Amino acid sequence: MKLSRILIILGMLLFQLNFAQEKADVVLSKAISEAKSKNKNVLLVFHASWCKWCHVMEKNMNLPETKPIFEKKFVTAYVDVQETGEKKKLENPGGQELMNKYNGENAGLPFWLVLNPKGEVLTDSFDQKGDNLGCPSTTEEVATFTAKLEKSSKMNKSELQAIETAFTKKN
C-alpha cells in the first residue's frame, strides 16, 4: 500500500514537471548556444496565446517560402509572456523580466530582438519613432522589418523579397 502511494505521488510530480514551462533565461541560453554552434544569430520573439498578431507573425515566418530563410539565418526562440487566468501556466518563468531587460515592458506583443551568438542585441522591433513594429504588415512596417533583417542577418535581395511579400498585408 505504501509503495503504491509513493508511486502515485512520484507519477503526479513527474506529470507536473512535464507541463512546467522552461525558464526564459534557459530558453535564451539554449538559443545562444545553438546559434554559436551553427554560426547564426538568434531571433527572440516574445508572444502570448491570446495575441492575434503573434499568431500572424509565427504563421508568416513558417510559410513554405519564408521558413527556410528564417531557419537558414536564425535560431528562433519563443518566450511566452503576459498570459492571464488559466493560461498563466503557459508563461516562461522570468519571461516578462527578460522582455523588460530589453526595454519591452510597454512595447506590446509580439516583441522581438535579433541577438548575435554572444547575446548582444543587433536590432529590435522598435521603429525610428520608438514604436514596436510587432508583426509588421503595412508597406512601411515591412520595409523597416526587412531593413533590420538585412542588417542583422545579411539576407540577399530574393530572401528579403520573399519576406516582404509574405508579411505585407493584402488589402
FENBELJO-V503694 format. One record per residue. N is the residue number from 1. PSI is psi as a letter, one per 30 degrees, with the letter a starting at -180 (NA if undefined). OMEGA is omega as a letter, one per 40 degrees, with the letter a starting at -180 (999 if undefined). D_CENTER is the distance of its C-alpha to the mean C-alpha in whole Angstrom. Layout:
n = [N/N]
psi = [PSI/PSI]
omega = [OMEGA/OMEGA]
d_center = [D_CENTER/D_CENTER]
//
This chain:
n = [1/2/3/4/5/6/7/8/9/10/11/12/13/14/15/16/17/18/19/20/21/22/23/24/25/26/27/28/29/30/31/32/33/34/35/36/37/38/39/40/41/42/43/44/45/46/47/48/49/50/51/52/53/54/55/56/57/58/59/60/61/62/63/64/65/66/67/68/69/70/71/72/73/74/75/76/77/78/79/80/81/82/83/84/85/86/87/88/89/90/91/92/93/94/95/96/97/98/99/100/101/102/103/104/105/106/107/108/109/110/111/112/113/114/115/116/117/118/119/120/121/122/123/124/125/126/127/128/129/130/131/132/133/134/135/136/137/138/139/140/141/142/143/144/145/146/147/148/149/150/151/152/153/154/155/156/157/158/159/160/161/162/163/164/165/166/167/168/169/170/171]
psi = [e/e/e/e/e/e/e/e/e/e/e/e/e/e/e/e/e/f/f/k/k/k/k/e/f/e/e/e/e/e/e/e/e/e/e/e/f/g/h/l/l/k/j/j/k/k/l/l/f/f/j/e/f/e/e/e/e/e/e/e/f/g/l/e/f/e/e/e/e/e/e/e/f/l/j/k/k/k/k/k/l/h/l/l/b/f/f/e/f/f/k/k/k/g/e/e/e/e/e/e/e/g/g/g/e/g/e/l/l/l/k/l/l/k/k/l/f/f/g/k/k/e/l/a/g/k/a/f/f/g/k/k/f/b/j/k/f/l/e/e/e/e/e/e/e/e/e/e/e/e/e/f/f/h/k/l/e/e/e/e/e/e/e/e/e/e/f/k/k/j/NA]
omega = [i/a/a/i/i/i/i/i/i/i/i/i/i/i/i/i/i/a/i/i/i/i/a/a/i/i/a/i/i/a/i/i/i/i/i/a/a/a/i/i/i/i/a/a/i/a/i/a/a/a/a/a/i/i/i/a/a/i/a/i/a/i/a/a/a/a/i/i/i/i/a/a/a/i/a/i/i/i/i/a/i/i/i/i/a/a/a/a/i/a/i/i/a/a/a/i/i/i/i/i/a/i/a/a/a/a/a/a/e/i/a/i/i/i/i/a/i/a/i/a/i/i/i/a/i/i/a/i/a/i/i/i/a/i/a/i/i/i/a/i/a/i/i/i/a/i/i/i/i/a/a/a/a/i/i/a/a/i/i/i/i/i/i/a/a/a/a/a/i/a/999]
d_center = [47/46/44/42/41/39/38/37/35/33/32/31/29/27/26/24/23/21/20/18/15/14/14/11/13/14/10/10/13/13/11/13/16/15/14/18/19/18/19/15/13/9/6/4/2/5/7/10/12/15/13/14/12/9/11/13/10/9/12/13/11/13/16/19/19/16/14/16/16/12/13/16/14/11/10/6/5/3/6/8/11/14/15/19/22/22/18/18/18/14/13/12/15/14/11/13/15/12/11/14/15/13/15/13/15/17/14/13/10/8/8/6/8/10/12/15/16/18/15/16/14/15/14/12/11/15/18/21/22/19/18/14/14/11/11/14/17/20/22/22/18/17/20/18/15/17/19/16/14/18/19/16/16/20/19/22/24/24/20/19/22/20/17/19/21/18/16/19/21/24/26]
//
